[in-house]
Amino acid sequence: MCSVIGYVGKRLSCPLVLEGLKRLEYRGYDSAGFACVNSSDRSLSVQKAVGSVKQLEAQIADAGIDGYVAVGHTRWATHGQATKENAHPHLDCTKRIAVVHNGIIENFQDLKDVLVLQGHLFVSDTDSEVLAHLFEQYVTGASDTHEAFIRMVGQLKGAYAFVIISLEYPDILFVARRGSPLCIGVGKEEMFVASDPLAFAQQVEYVAFVPERTCGVVSKDSFVLYDREGMAVQTPIEQLEAEWIAVEKGEHEHFMLKEMYEQKQAIARTVHFYQSMKKGQVEETLGVTQDFLRDVEKIYLIGCGTSWHAGRIAEFFFESVTGVPAAAVLASEFRHRTFFPHPKALYIAISQSGETADVLETIRMINSHGLSTVALTNVASSSLVRECQGFWLTQAGPEIAVASTKAFSTQLTSLYWLAHYVAQIKGRIDQKQLIQAERELLTAGELLEATLEEYKHEVIAQDAPIYSAFNRYIFLGRHISYPFALEAALKLKEISYIFAQAYPAGELKHGPLALVEKVVPVVVFSHSDPVIYHKLLANVQEVKARDGHVIAFALEGQYELIAAADRAFVVPQSAPLLAPLVMAGLMQFFCYAIANACGRSIDKPRNLAKSVTVE
């Protein structure tokens, strides 16, 4: 989603801010902007670009602006189209105040209506511009700047992380956070503010994470943060652990392709990471005791998008292996339903970035009941890790493409391992069976890559030109292969822009069968259980009887399905619950090849962002 960055210090800011924006480009954006207190004439200088940070960089170079206090932004549109007027930074009426904002001001229209009556002129369609005018109204000329800023922030509803600079206070960054991440990079005679510590990693040695619902001021030598009542909030300064590693595509055409091929290593890293844990370290990391795990009565898996699909697959891991009922829930829906607190439930929040707004809000609701929450994420420094009682890290490494590949497969790896660990604590399996589960995961990673290698040339040469011509798809699965079908449909939608819908195969005759025709391919993901397999085979025959075109992801030995399909991919047999993990690479590559044949922007699909930090 959007990225904000601010700088105040002894160095000229432009290269620092632009570098920070480039590091956060993976989050997705449609426009970029920069504002500084210009060192040459002390004016507020602003440049905006619709498009890339590189375009913004070229404009700044042409304008010749720089200064020791600055803000930068990349925007992902929520209010208003991608235009220069709607790009950040936004200015007040006097053009002496600039604001960059991540999130949504839910009551912006009410605030804007009042400000317009007071004579303020707005030039954008965004919710964010209201912040600049509110600052002008409340803070400019105030006798007590801090109190005025706190009162201004108290007017806001919604989720936000913003940074403001002003010519009246040329050596200060004004900051506020509610619901969206914000952190302060602490250096010697300089400070950074950003939505992600990667923006300033290796520029400074220390970081302070801005607490929820606080605001304050940052100078080159210090910062002070306040709560809503105006009380100073003690904020610990920590060693900055994040390390910036410039990730390149290498020989691959796209980051997504590179990341598909990194899955085997990522799965192995994740397994070896858990194997290296010492006695008691798992419980300490999860923030629970062995007694709690032994007595746990329900597992909730909370996520959005691909992470929710991983949770839905993991329902079968936990129920089959631990004997504990499990429920995967959509974070965006769960917190708006009647909540029944369960003191013996473990609530696992799944998020690739650890900044997913809906997941964070759900966890805050669950935390308010004093329940056990665990963050499953790829980012140790994320908000989700800090806000949950415990955490459980995957070892995917940086994932740049918006469409998740290795983050998804390592989530499955983590949850499969965790299910077996809980089963061991409960006495349902022994240490040897846990070690066997680890071997099954490593084997699944090997098979994932081997299957991808086996079919990649056929998919590119034969399949992609054919299947990129269709404009609608149906995806089917049963049992554990149904949530995998949901993930496959999502992959095709998000990178090819082709409409795709997934259904449980048993529901086909309850309505979706009306959609079956030659021009709507039906993609079927098989299952190793003989009973489920034969029911799935019957569904395929229903499709074929209506002249449907079937693409089957079958398992070795499933000759009837292979023969019935118009196009069959045959995947090796594996541990019964790990078929989705084995199929993941080939499924992702199939969708990738179709999208590439369509000429899509695969790493940065239209309208999408990597880290969804608004609800």
PyMOL commands that set and color helices and strands:
alter all, ss='L'
color gray80, all
select helices_A, chain A and resi 14-23+25-27+53-63+108-117+129-138+145-153+197-199+255-261+263-275+281-286+290-295+305-322+331-334+357-367+383-387+406-425+431-467+481-496+505-510+512-515+530-545+559-564+576-597
alter helices_A, ss='H'
color red, helices_A
select strands_A, chain A and resi 3-9+31-38+44-50+67-75+90-91+97-105+158-166+169-178+183-186+190-194+206-209+214-218+223-226+238-239+298-303+326-330+345-350+372-377+390-393+472-477+499-504+522-525+550-555+567-571
alter strands_A, ss='S'
color yellow, strands_A
deselect
rebuild
show_as cartoon
